Amino acid sequence: MRPVIPYVTAALLFGLGVYGVLRRRNAVLVLMAVELMLNAVNLVLVTADTTVRAALPHSGQVFALFVIVLAAAEIGVGLAIVLQLYRLRASVTVDDVPLTERAPAIPDEVRP
């Protein structure tokens, strides 16, 4: 089998995902772009598993399953963060998120 077509497709998917991460302002679309990149990695893993004779059989498919589990956990945590951000700021644009925010000062009578 000639693995050129799956590798080119994976490269295009990964490039589209990188473009989406770098250009999008909406946090949900950034998460979708990360999913595109993870699916491109899965395509490479499965293609390499079918074309290369490895010492461990079906190792690429097993790694692809681990990536799928990782992607599911990432989406769960990511969407929880996005929903909390929307509740606090009423916007999910990535540019409006303050990365350095000061913690509120604790009054002296509360300190132990």
C-alpha positions in Angstrom: 0.0 0.0 0.0 1.2 3.5 -0.8 0.7 5.6 2.3 1.1 9.0 0.5 -2.5 9.9 0.4 -3.2 9.4 4.1 0.0 11.2 5.1 -0.9 14.2 2.8 -4.4 14.3 4.2 -3.0 14.2 7.8 -0.6 17.0 7.0 -3.5 19.1 5.5 -5.7 18.4 8.5 -2.9 19.3 10.9 -2.1 22.5 9.0 -5.8 23.5 9.1 -5.8 22.8 12.8 -2.8 25.0 13.4 -4.3 27.8 11.3 -7.5 27.5 13.4 -5.6 27.7 16.7 -3.6 30.7 15.6 -6.3 32.7 13.8 -9.6 32.0 15.7 -10.8 34.2 18.5 -13.7 32.1 19.7 -12.6 29.5 22.3 -15.0 26.8 21.0 -13.5 27.1 17.5 -10.0 26.8 19.0 -11.0 23.6 20.7 -12.4 22.3 17.4 -9.1 23.1 15.7 -7.2 21.2 18.4 -9.5 18.3 17.7 -8.5 18.5 14.0 -4.9 18.3 15.0 -5.4 15.3 17.2 -7.4 13.5 14.4 -4.5 14.2 12.0 -2.2 12.5 14.5 -4.6 9.5 14.7 -4.5 9.2 11.0 -0.7 9.1 10.9 -0.6 6.5 13.7 -3.1 4.2 12.0 -1.4 4.6 8.6 2.0 3.9 10.0 0.7 0.9 11.8 -0.7 -0.6 8.6 2.4 0.1 6.5 5.3 -0.5 8.9 6.0 -3.9 10.3 6.5 -3.2 14.0 7.6 -5.6 16.7 4.3 -5.0 18.5 1.2 -5.7 16.4 -1.5 -3.0 16.2 0.5 -0.6 18.4 -0.5 2.4 16.2 -4.1 1.6 16.7 -3.7 1.3 20.5 -2.0 4.7 20.6 -4.8 6.2 18.4 -7.3 4.9 21.1 -5.2 6.7 23.8 -5.3 9.9 21.7 -9.1 9.6 21.4 -9.4 9.2 25.2 -7.1 12.2 25.7 -9.2 14.2 23.2 -12.4 13.4 25.0 -10.9 14.5 28.4 -9.6 17.6 26.8 -12.9 18.6 25.3 -14.7 17.9 28.6 -12.3 20.1 30.6 -12.1 22.7 27.8 -15.8 23.1 27.5 -16.2 23.4 31.2 -13.6 26.3 31.2 -15.4 27.9 28.3 -18.8 27.7 29.9 -17.4 29.2 33.2 -15.7 32.0 31.1 -19.0 32.7 29.4 -20.8 32.9 32.7 -18.2 35.4 34.1 -17.5 37.5 31.1 -20.6 37.0 28.7 -18.1 36.4 25.9 -15.9 33.5 24.8 -13.4 35.5 22.7 -9.9 34.4 23.5 -8.5 38.0 23.1 -10.6 39.3 26.0 -9.3 36.8 28.6 -6.9 38.5 31.0 -3.9 36.2 31.5 -2.5 38.2 34.5 -5.2 39.1 36.9 -4.5 40.2 40.5 -6.0 38.3 43.3 -8.2 40.3 45.6 -6.5 41.6 48.7 -7.2 39.9 52.0 -8.0 42.2 54.9 -5.8 42.1 57.9 -8.6 41.0 60.3 -9.2 37.9 58.2 -5.6 36.7 58.1 -4.7 34.1 60.8 
